[in-house]
Every structure is written in structure tokens, then in C-alpha cells.
Amino acid sequence: MATLDDVALLSQVSAMTVSRVINNKDGVSAKTREKVMSAIRELNYRPNLVARCLATNHTNSVGVLVSRLENPVYSVIVSGINKAATECGMDIILGSGQDTESLIKSANTLMSKQIDGLIVLPIETRTNNSDLDIASMVRFYKDFESISEEASQSGLPVILMEDYRITGVSGWVREDYKGGAKLAVNYLCQNGHKKIGVICHKFNDRGIWNERYQGFLEAMEENGCPINANYNDSSYDSVEDGFKAGMRLFSKSDLPTAIYCANDEIAVGLLNAAITCKLKVPEDISIIGHDGSLYSEISCPRLTTVSIQPYEIGRTCMEQVYHQICGKKVSDVRVVEPKLIEGESVKKLI
């Protein structure tokens, strides 16, 4: 097992310098700090955490609270967090739950482990019919406020990957919800589409779906595309409900040339509905998704989608909390820009 002296020898610095780097102390140049971190990674050096906790009052661990780890987007976000944490010499501790009570319990458990910071991914609790339980989600953030207030009083940073403004939260990291939808519509218009429909989550007061829908409306207006209510439908955010929405749309005589789906699961359901109705994608109907999840990579044809860049979001969350742990001044809100991923589901009309 590697020791601190081994790291010092490999990086050609003193043991004291290695200690300063490990404990995030000032007085070490960026070049030297990188040499030490490189040696730590090469030797897989793990400091004595108990001794460090006593000396620095830090555990070098960050809690991550997630409600739907089975969601492929959230899994990638956690991967980004974990990668950035490793590069910072930190560990992550996961907490999860399926409802408000279990999520609050997990948050309290994470806090009891003397973590140095907490990252909260978007909370998604479900009703019995698998729809988003908005009342439960709002209740979670109301109950969580007492935890974030306590964290703030003890100097522990809390980062939300949501737009909820609650006391004690020290930073927010989010996608550009509206910008992503506009990117999708602009791409369809650039390919000659004017008759464009939308399938979005059943409208509620949760910002992500409303903003994506507003982005769709704004982009349609900016591109001079008429909005036809017959081309639009609402759906829960699942493959099954995307399929049902598609079957309703495709039963009509007048069809759009392209449809924007507010997430990839809805888009894959729509693809399946098109196949069932003997419509070819993209020859007969073009489909574009939103999220850049695993669903877009395994669909046939491969789905064109707007990626929220979940891995980058995860890295940004970790960077945000790490900088605050180190006492650095950072922007309260970080927005990760979306990126278009071209697949095979959009036909070029011009």
C-alpha cells in the first residue's frame, strides 16, 4: 500500500507539500499540485481518512441524493459526479428513495456521515399510475429546507440540480430547458420541416416540462411555423405513454412531417407506434427526442435527439460543490448548454 512518502518521492516534492495538496491548502503552485495529484492517481494512494478527519475536520466525501437511479440519464449524471470526485481525491456516498419520506430519511442519513457537501439530483416521485407526483415532490423540497438550512449554518454546501429556490442551498446546476427545445425545432426547420407537432409531458407546474414546451412554441414562432393543435398531444414521460400518444396522432388523416418529443422515452414510444401503424421513420414521419439518454442510442433507427449533456452536468455539480468546500467564489447558478446529436430519425426535406 502506497504511503505519503511514496507520493512525495514520485512527484519529487516534500512530504509537507503532498500534505498541503491533499488538504487543499494554499501555497502550492498549479503545476506542483498537478504533479502530486498525478502521483496520487498513479499509486492509487488513499490517505488515512480517520487521521485526516481529525486534522482537517473533513471526510473528503460528498453525498449524492437521487430518486431514480434506474433512469439512464441520472445514471450518467452520477457517473460524471463520480469521475470528477475521483479527480478531486474525494468519494461519493449515494442516498436514494422512492417517496418523500424515504428521500428525507436518506438525506438525514447522508448528513449523519459527516459529508463535506451534498448534491441533490432532480426529485421524481410517482403516483400509482406512474405519473409524476407533483404534490409529493413539492412536499419533499419543503421538508428538505430544514436540512439545507442546517447545512448552511454549518458551512456545508448544498447543490441542487433543480430550479427550486429554498433556504440553505448554496448553488444550482441545471440544463437549458427552453434552449434545448428550441435547438430541436430549429434543426427540424433547417431540414425543411414546417408542419411540426409536439408530444410533451402532461402539463403541470414543474419547470422542466413547461420550459421545454415554451421553447417549442417560441422556436415555432421564430421560424414562422404555424402551430396546429391536431399535431400535438400530451403524454406521461414513458415509452408506453409515448406509444399511446403516437397511436392517437397517427389515427388522424392529416399528419405533421415531424414531431418533437420532450424526452427520449416518449420518442421511442412514438417510434414503436409508427412501426405499428406501418409508417416509416424518417421517410413518412420524422422524430426528434430530448435528453440524449441511452434510449436514443439503442433505438432503431437511431434517434436524433438534444442531449442535455448529463455527464457534463454531473461533473459541473461536483466542481461546484468542490470549489465551495475549498472556499472559492463561484457563480450561484451554472447552466450546461444542450448539444444536438444527429441520428437517423429526421428526414431532410430541402
Sine and cosine of phi, psi and omega as CSV:
sin_phi,cos_phi,sin_psi,cos_psi,sin_omega,cos_omega
0.00,0.00,0.76,-0.65,-0.04,-1.00
-0.92,0.39,0.52,-0.85,0.03,-1.00
-0.90,-0.43,0.15,-0.99,0.05,-1.00
-0.87,0.50,-0.61,0.79,0.02,-1.00
-0.91,0.42,-0.57,0.82,0.05,-1.00
-0.89,0.45,-0.66,0.75,0.02,-1.00
-0.90,0.43,-0.68,0.73,0.01,-1.00
-0.88,0.48,-0.67,0.75,-0.02,-1.00
-0.91,0.42,-0.71,0.70,-0.04,-1.00
-0.92,0.38,-0.62,0.79,-0.03,-1.00
-1.00,0.02,-0.04,1.00,0.07,-1.00
0.86,0.51,0.70,0.71,0.10,-1.00
-0.71,-0.70,0.07,-1.00,0.01,-1.00
-0.98,0.19,0.34,-0.94,0.05,-1.00
-0.88,0.47,-0.54,0.84,0.01,-1.00
-0.90,0.43,-0.64,0.77,0.02,-1.00
-0.91,0.42,-0.67,0.75,0.05,-1.00
-0.86,0.51,-0.68,0.73,0.00,-1.00
-0.88,0.47,-0.64,0.77,0.00,-1.00
-0.91,0.42,-0.63,0.78,0.02,-1.00
-0.91,0.41,-0.73,0.68,-0.03,-1.00
-0.87,0.50,-0.60,0.80,-0.07,-1.00
-0.99,-0.12,0.24,0.97,0.09,-1.00
0.85,0.53,0.64,0.77,0.02,-1.00
-1.00,0.05,0.41,-0.91,0.06,-1.00
-0.97,0.25,0.06,-1.00,0.08,-1.00
1.00,0.02,0.23,0.97,0.04,-1.00
-0.82,-0.57,0.79,-0.61,-0.02,-1.00
-0.92,0.39,0.37,-0.93,0.00,-1.00
-0.87,0.48,-0.62,0.79,-0.02,-1.00
-0.91,0.42,-0.71,0.71,0.01,-1.00
-0.92,0.39,-0.66,0.75,0.01,-1.00
-0.86,0.51,-0.66,0.75,0.00,-1.00
-0.93,0.37,-0.61,0.79,0.05,-1.00
-0.87,0.49,-0.69,0.73,-0.01,-1.00
-0.92,0.39,-0.71,0.71,0.00,-1.00
-0.89,0.46,-0.60,0.80,0.04,-1.00
-0.90,0.44,-0.67,0.75,0.03,-1.00
-0.91,0.41,-0.63,0.78,0.03,-1.00
-0.87,0.49,-0.69,0.72,0.00,-1.00
-0.92,0.39,-0.66,0.75,-0.03,-1.00
-0.90,0.43,-0.64,0.77,-0.04,-1.00
-1.00,0.03,-0.11,0.99,-0.08,-1.00
0.81,0.59,0.70,0.71,-0.06,-1.00
-0.96,0.28,0.77,-0.64,0.06,-1.00
-0.86,-0.51,0.93,-0.36,-0.01,-1.00
-0.88,0.47,0.35,-0.94,0.10,-1.00
-0.95,0.32,0.97,-0.23,-0.13,-0.99
-0.91,0.42,-0.59,0.80,-0.01,-1.00
-0.88,0.47,-0.72,0.69,0.01,-1.00
-0.89,0.45,-0.64,0.77,-0.02,-1.00
-0.92,0.38,-0.63,0.78,0.02,-1.00
-0.87,0.49,-0.66,0.75,0.01,-1.00
-0.91,0.40,-0.61,0.79,-0.08,-1.00
-0.99,0.16,-0.58,0.81,-0.14,-0.99
-0.90,-0.45,-0.14,0.99,-0.09,-1.00
0.89,0.45,0.41,0.91,0.04,-1.00
-0.84,-0.55,0.55,-0.84,0.08,-1.00
-0.97,-0.24,-0.11,0.99,-0.06,-1.00
0.82,0.58,0.67,0.74,0.06,-1.00
-0.70,-0.71,0.54,-0.84,0.01,-1.00
-0.83,-0.56,0.75,-0.66,0.05,-1.00
-0.99,0.12,0.60,-0.80,0.05,-1.00
-0.79,-0.62,0.89,-0.46,-0.01,-1.00
-0.98,-0.22,0.83,-0.56,-0.05,-1.00
-0.66,-0.75,0.63,-0.78,-0.04,-1.00
-0.99,-0.16,-0.42,0.91,-0.06,-1.00
-0.71,-0.70,0.97,0.26,-0.01,-1.00
-0.92,0.38,-0.35,0.94,0.04,-1.00
-0.96,0.29,-0.28,0.96,0.08,-1.00
-0.93,0.37,0.86,-0.52,-0.08,-1.00
-0.87,0.50,-0.50,0.87,0.03,-1.00
-0.91,0.41,-0.72,0.69,-0.02,-1.00
-0.92,0.39,-0.55,0.84,0.04,-1.00
-0.88,0.47,-0.65,0.76,0.02,-1.00
-0.93,0.36,-0.62,0.78,0.05,-1.00
-0.86,0.51,-0.72,0.70,0.02,-1.00
-0.89,0.46,-0.60,0.80,0.05,-1.00
-0.88,0.47,-0.66,0.75,0.04,-1.00
-0.90,0.43,-0.66,0.76,0.06,-1.00
-0.87,0.49,-0.73,0.68,-0.06,-1.00
-0.89,0.45,-0.66,0.75,0.00,-1.00
-0.89,0.45,-0.73,0.68,0.01,-1.00
-0.91,0.42,-0.60,0.80,0.02,-1.00
-0.89,0.45,-0.68,0.73,0.02,-1.00
-0.87,0.49,-0.68,0.74,0.01,-1.00
-0.91,0.43,-0.45,0.89,0.02,-1.00
-1.00,-0.01,0.04,1.00,-0.03,-1.00
0.96,0.29,0.49,0.87,-0.04,-1.00
-0.85,-0.52,0.28,-0.96,0.06,-1.00
-0.91,-0.41,0.40,-0.91,0.11,-0.99
-0.92,-0.40,0.54,-0.84,0.07,-1.00
-0.85,-0.52,0.86,-0.50,-0.05,-1.00
-1.00,0.05,0.64,-0.77,0.16,-0.99
-0.76,-0.65,0.59,-0.81,-0.05,-1.00
-0.55,-0.84,0.18,-0.98,0.03,-1.00
-0.09,-1.00,0.34,-0.94,-0.04,-1.00
-0.96,-0.28,-0.19,0.98,0.01,-1.00
-0.60,-0.80,0.10,-0.99,-0.08,-1.00
-0.83,0.55,-0.73,0.69,-0.08,-1.00
-0.89,0.46,-0.73,0.68,-0.04,-1.00
-0.94,0.34,-0.52,0.86,0.03,-1.00
-0.94,0.34,-0.67,0.74,0.04,-1.00
-0.90,0.43,-0.65,0.76,0.05,-1.00
-0.88,0.48,-0.68,0.73,0.02,-1.00
-0.90,0.43,-0.64,0.77,0.02,-1.00
-0.89,0.46,-0.69,0.73,0.04,-1.00
-0.91,0.42,-0.60,0.80,0.04,-1.00
-0.90,0.44,-0.68,0.73,0.04,-1.00
-0.88,0.48,-0.69,0.72,0.00,-1.00
-0.89,0.46,-0.56,0.83,-0.02,-1.00
-0.94,0.33,-0.28,0.96,-0.01,-1.00
-1.00,0.06,0.18,0.98,0.06,-1.00
0.86,0.52,0.67,0.75,0.05,-1.00
-0.91,0.41,0.37,-0.93,0.00,-1.00
-1.00,-0.01,-0.25,0.97,0.00,-1.00
-0.22,-0.98,0.27,-0.96,-0.03,-1.00
-0.69,-0.72,0.75,-0.66,0.08,-1.00
-0.92,-0.40,0.79,-0.61,0.00,-1.00
-0.91,-0.41,0.92,-0.39,0.07,-1.00
-0.97,0.26,0.29,-0.96,-0.01,-1.00
-0.79,0.61,0.74,-0.67,-0.03,-1.00
-1.00,0.04,0.81,-0.58,0.03,-1.00
-0.77,-0.63,0.98,-0.21,0.13,-0.99
-0.97,-0.23,0.46,-0.89,-0.16,-0.99
-0.86,-0.51,0.49,-0.87,0.14,-0.99
-0.99,0.12,0.02,-1.00,-0.01,-1.00
-0.90,0.44,-0.44,0.90,0.02,-1.00
-1.00,-0.10,0.31,0.95,0.11,-0.99
0.96,0.27,0.15,0.99,0.09,-1.00
-0.98,0.18,0.34,-0.94,0.08,-1.00
-0.89,0.45,0.74,-0.67,0.02,-1.00
-1.00,-0.09,1.00,0.05,-0.10,-0.99
-0.88,0.48,-0.67,0.74,-0.02,-1.00
-0.87,0.50,-0.66,0.75,0.01,-1.00
-0.92,0.40,-0.63,0.78,-0.01,-1.00
-0.92,0.40,-0.67,0.74,0.04,-1.00
-0.89,0.45,-0.64,0.77,0.01,-1.00
-0.90,0.44,-0.60,0.80,0.03,-1.00
-0.86,0.51,-0.77,0.64,-0.06,-1.00
-0.91,0.41,-0.53,0.85,0.07,-1.00
-0.92,0.40,-0.70,0.71,0.01,-1.00
-0.94,0.33,-0.55,0.83,-0.04,-1.00
-0.94,0.35,-0.37,0.93,-0.07,-1.00
-0.85,0.52,-0.59,0.81,0.01,-1.00
-0.91,0.41,-0.55,0.84,0.04,-1.00
-0.94,0.34,-0.70,0.72,-0.01,-1.00
-0.93,0.38,-0.55,0.83,0.06,-1.00
-0.90,0.43,-0.69,0.72,0.03,-1.00
-0.89,0.46,-0.65,0.76,0.02,-1.00
-0.89,0.46,-0.69,0.72,0.00,-1.00
-0.88,0.47,-0.66,0.75,-0.01,-1.00
-0.90,0.43,-0.46,0.89,0.01,-1.00
-0.99,-0.11,0.08,1.00,0.04,-1.00
0.98,0.20,0.30,0.95,-0.02,-1.00
-1.00,-0.06,0.86,-0.51,-0.03,-1.00
-0.95,0.31,0.65,-0.76,0.06,-1.00
-0.82,-0.57,0.83,-0.56,-0.02,-1.00
-0.93,-0.38,0.79,-0.62,0.06,-1.00
-0.97,-0.26,0.67,-0.74,0.15,-0.99
-0.99,-0.16,0.80,0.61,-0.03,-1.00
-0.44,-0.90,0.16,-0.99,0.00,-1.00
-0.99,-0.14,0.07,1.00,0.00,-1.00
-0.90,0.43,0.79,-0.61,0.02,-1.00
-0.99,-0.16,0.97,-0.23,0.00,-1.00
-0.79,-0.61,0.46,-0.89,-0.04,-1.00
-0.88,0.48,0.67,-0.74,0.09,-1.00
0.99,-0.12,-0.32,0.95,0.03,-1.00
-0.97,0.25,0.73,-0.69,-0.10,-0.99
-0.97,-0.23,-0.12,0.99,0.01,-1.00
-0.15,-0.99,0.40,-0.92,-0.01,-1.00
-0.75,-0.66,0.66,-0.75,0.11,-0.99
-0.79,-0.61,0.79,-0.61,-0.04,-1.00
-0.51,-0.86,0.25,-0.97,0.11,-0.99
-0.99,0.13,0.25,-0.97,0.12,-0.99
-1.00,0.04,1.00,0.04,-0.11,-0.99
-0.83,0.56,-0.82,0.57,-0.06,-1.00
-0.92,0.40,-0.67,0.74,-0.02,-1.00
-0.88,0.48,-0.57,0.82,0.02,-1.00
-0.91,0.41,-0.68,0.74,0.03,-1.00
-0.91,0.42,-0.64,0.77,0.02,-1.00
-0.91,0.41,-0.59,0.81,0.04,-1.00
-0.88,0.48,-0.65,0.76,0.00,-1.00
-0.91,0.42,-0.75,0.67,-0.02,-1.00
-0.91,0.41,-0.67,0.74,0.03,-1.00
-0.86,0.52,-0.64,0.77,0.01,-1.00
-0.90,0.44,-0.68,0.74,0.03,-1.00
-0.89,0.46,-0.68,0.73,0.00,-1.00
-0.91,0.41,-0.63,0.78,0.04,-1.00
-0.89,0.46,-0.41,0.91,0.03,-1.00
-1.00,-0.08,0.22,0.98,0.13,-0.99
1.00,-0.07,0.08,1.00,-0.03,-1.00
-0.99,0.10,0.71,-0.71,0.07,-1.00
-0.83,-0.56,-0.55,0.84,0.04,-1.00
-1.00,0.02,1.00,0.02,-0.13,-0.99
-0.89,-0.46,0.77,-0.64,0.07,-1.00
-0.97,-0.26,0.11,-0.99,0.01,-1.00
-0.63,-0.78,0.66,-0.75,0.19,-0.98
-0.86,-0.52,0.91,-0.41,-0.05,-1.00
-0.84,-0.55,0.29,-0.96,0.05,-1.00
-0.86,0.51,0.54,-0.84,0.06,-1.00
-0.77,0.63,0.81,-0.58,-0.24,-0.97
-0.92,0.39,0.70,-0.71,0.01,-1.00
-0.53,-0.85,-0.14,-0.99,-0.08,-1.00
-1.00,0.01,0.24,0.97,0.05,-1.00
-0.99,0.13,0.82,-0.57,-0.18,-0.98
-0.82,0.57,-0.65,0.76,-0.12,-0.99
-0.84,0.55,-0.72,0.69,-0.07,-1.00
-0.96,0.27,-0.66,0.75,0.04,-1.00
-0.88,0.47,-0.67,0.75,-0.03,-1.00
-0.94,0.35,-0.62,0.79,0.05,-1.00
-0.90,0.43,-0.64,0.77,0.02,-1.00
-0.92,0.39,-0.67,0.74,0.04,-1.00
-0.90,0.44,-0.60,0.80,0.06,-1.00
-0.89,0.46,-0.65,0.76,0.07,-1.00
-0.86,0.50,-0.77,0.64,-0.03,-1.00
-0.87,0.49,-0.70,0.71,-0.02,-1.00
-0.90,0.44,-0.68,0.73,-0.01,-1.00
-0.92,0.39,-0.60,0.80,0.05,-1.00
-0.89,0.47,-0.70,0.72,0.01,-1.00
-0.91,0.41,-0.69,0.72,-0.02,-1.00
-0.90,0.44,-0.49,0.87,0.00,-1.00
-1.00,-0.08,0.08,1.00,0.04,-1.00
0.93,0.36,0.50,0.87,-0.02,-1.00
-0.99,-0.15,0.80,-0.60,0.04,-1.00
-0.93,0.37,0.57,-0.82,0.03,-1.00
-0.99,-0.15,0.88,-0.47,-0.03,-1.00
-0.95,-0.32,0.91,-0.41,-0.05,-1.00
-0.87,0.50,-0.43,0.90,0.01,-1.00
-0.93,0.36,-0.31,0.95,0.00,-1.00
-1.00,0.00,-0.06,1.00,-0.14,-0.99
-0.94,-0.34,0.46,-0.89,0.06,-1.00
-0.44,-0.90,0.32,-0.95,0.07,-1.00
-0.91,-0.42,0.44,-0.90,-0.09,-1.00
-0.43,-0.90,0.43,-0.90,0.25,-0.97
-0.95,0.30,0.27,-0.96,-0.15,-0.99
-1.00,0.03,0.86,0.50,0.00,-1.00
-0.66,-0.75,0.31,-0.95,0.05,-1.00
-0.87,0.48,-0.69,0.72,-0.03,-1.00
-0.86,0.51,-0.71,0.70,-0.04,-1.00
-0.97,0.24,-0.48,0.88,0.13,-0.99
-0.89,0.45,-0.61,0.79,0.05,-1.00
-0.89,0.45,-0.71,0.70,-0.01,-1.00
-0.89,0.46,-0.67,0.74,0.03,-1.00
-0.89,0.45,-0.65,0.76,0.02,-1.00
-0.89,0.45,-0.66,0.75,0.01,-1.00
-0.90,0.44,-0.58,0.82,0.05,-1.00
-0.93,0.38,-0.71,0.70,-0.03,-1.00
-0.91,0.42,-0.71,0.71,-0.11,-0.99
-0.97,0.26,-0.11,0.99,0.07,-1.00
-0.99,0.14,-0.16,0.99,-0.02,-1.00
-1.00,0.08,0.42,-0.91,-0.03,-1.00
-0.98,0.20,-0.56,0.83,-0.01,-1.00
-0.98,-0.18,0.91,-0.42,-0.05,-1.00
-0.92,-0.39,0.49,-0.87,0.14,-0.99
-0.95,0.31,0.21,-0.98,0.10,-0.99
-1.00,0.03,-0.34,0.94,-0.02,-1.00
-0.51,-0.86,0.47,-0.88,0.02,-1.00
-0.73,-0.68,0.77,-0.64,0.12,-0.99
-1.00,-0.05,0.82,-0.57,0.05,-1.00
-0.96,-0.28,0.73,-0.69,-0.13,-0.99
-0.96,0.29,-0.13,0.99,0.24,-0.97
-0.43,-0.90,0.21,-0.98,-0.10,-1.00
-0.94,0.34,-0.51,0.86,0.00,-1.00
-0.90,0.43,-0.69,0.73,0.08,-1.00
-0.87,0.49,-0.67,0.74,-0.03,-1.00
-0.89,0.46,-0.66,0.75,0.02,-1.00
-0.92,0.40,-0.62,0.78,0.09,-1.00
-0.88,0.48,-0.63,0.77,0.03,-1.00
-0.91,0.41,-0.64,0.77,0.08,-1.00
-0.85,0.53,-0.70,0.71,0.00,-1.00
-0.91,0.42,-0.61,0.79,0.04,-1.00
-0.91,0.41,-0.63,0.78,0.02,-1.00
-0.88,0.48,-0.69,0.73,0.02,-1.00
-0.88,0.47,-0.69,0.72,0.01,-1.00
-0.87,0.49,-0.60,0.80,-0.01,-1.00
-1.00,0.02,0.19,0.98,0.03,-1.00
0.86,0.51,0.60,0.80,0.12,-0.99
-0.98,-0.22,0.70,-0.72,0.01,-1.00
-1.00,-0.04,0.68,-0.73,0.07,-1.00
-0.93,-0.36,0.84,-0.54,0.16,0.99
-0.99,-0.17,0.10,1.00,-0.11,-0.99
-0.84,0.54,-0.71,0.71,-0.05,-1.00
-0.99,-0.13,-0.53,0.85,-0.02,-1.00
-0.51,-0.86,0.74,-0.68,0.05,-1.00
-0.99,-0.13,0.60,-0.80,-0.04,-1.00
-0.73,-0.69,0.72,-0.70,0.08,-1.00
-0.78,-0.63,0.68,-0.73,-0.03,-1.00
-0.97,-0.25,-0.19,-0.98,-0.02,-1.00
-0.46,-0.89,0.83,-0.56,0.09,-1.00
0.64,-0.77,-0.67,0.74,-0.08,-1.00
0.97,0.26,0.64,0.77,-0.05,-1.00
-1.00,0.02,0.02,-1.00,0.04,-1.00
-0.85,0.52,-0.51,0.86,0.02,-1.00
-0.83,0.56,-0.63,0.78,-0.04,-1.00
-0.94,0.35,-0.42,0.91,-0.05,-1.00
-1.00,0.10,-0.46,0.89,-0.09,-1.00
-0.97,-0.25,-0.04,1.00,0.00,-1.00
-0.96,0.28,0.35,-0.94,0.02,-1.00
-0.72,-0.70,0.91,-0.41,0.01,1.00
-0.93,0.37,0.30,-0.95,-0.02,-1.00
-0.89,0.45,0.76,-0.65,-0.14,-0.99
-0.97,0.26,0.74,-0.67,0.23,-0.97
-0.98,0.22,0.73,-0.68,-0.11,-0.99
-0.50,-0.86,0.27,-0.96,0.13,-0.99
-0.98,-0.21,0.91,-0.42,-0.01,-1.00
-0.99,0.12,0.74,-0.67,0.11,-0.99
-0.99,0.16,0.02,1.00,-0.05,-1.00
0.83,0.56,0.88,0.47,-0.08,-1.00
-0.86,0.51,-0.59,0.81,0.01,-1.00
-0.90,0.44,-0.68,0.74,0.01,-1.00
-0.92,0.38,-0.59,0.81,0.07,-1.00
-0.87,0.49,-0.70,0.71,0.03,-1.00
-0.87,0.49,-0.72,0.69,0.03,-1.00
-0.87,0.49,-0.67,0.74,-0.02,-1.00
-0.91,0.42,-0.64,0.77,0.07,-1.00
-0.85,0.53,-0.72,0.69,-0.03,-1.00
-0.92,0.39,-0.66,0.75,0.03,-1.00
-0.88,0.47,-0.65,0.76,-0.01,-1.00
-0.88,0.47,-0.75,0.66,-0.04,-1.00
-0.94,0.34,-0.59,0.80,-0.02,-1.00
-0.91,0.41,-0.69,0.72,0.02,-1.00
-0.88,0.48,-0.62,0.78,0.01,-1.00
-0.94,0.33,-0.60,0.80,0.08,-1.00
-0.86,0.51,-0.63,0.78,-0.02,-1.00
-0.99,0.16,-0.03,1.00,0.04,-1.00
0.99,0.15,0.30,0.95,-0.01,-1.00
-1.00,0.07,0.53,-0.85,0.05,-1.00
-0.98,0.20,0.82,-0.57,0.03,-1.00
-0.69,-0.72,0.36,-0.93,0.05,-1.00
-0.89,0.45,0.62,-0.78,-0.01,-1.00
-0.90,0.43,-0.60,0.80,-0.08,-1.00
-0.87,-0.50,0.79,-0.61,0.08,-1.00
-0.89,-0.46,0.80,-0.60,0.01,-1.00
-0.93,-0.37,0.83,-0.56,0.03,-1.00
-1.00,-0.08,0.84,-0.54,-0.07,-1.00
-0.96,0.28,0.60,-0.80,0.01,-1.00
-0.97,0.25,0.25,-0.97,-0.02,-1.00
-0.65,-0.76,0.75,-0.66,0.02,-1.00
-0.98,0.22,0.76,-0.65,0.06,-1.00
-0.92,-0.40,0.94,-0.34,-0.03,-1.00
-0.97,0.23,0.80,-0.60,0.10,-1.00
-0.92,-0.40,-0.72,-0.70,-0.06,-1.00
-0.77,-0.64,0.34,0.94,-0.13,-0.99
-0.96,-0.29,0.11,0.99,0.01,-1.00
-0.85,-0.53,0.81,-0.59,0.00,-1.00
-1.00,0.03,0.65,-0.76,0.06,-1.00
-1.00,0.04,0.89,-0.46,-0.04,-1.00
-1.00,-0.08,-0.25,0.97,0.00,-1.00
-0.80,-0.60,0.00,0.00,0.00,0.00
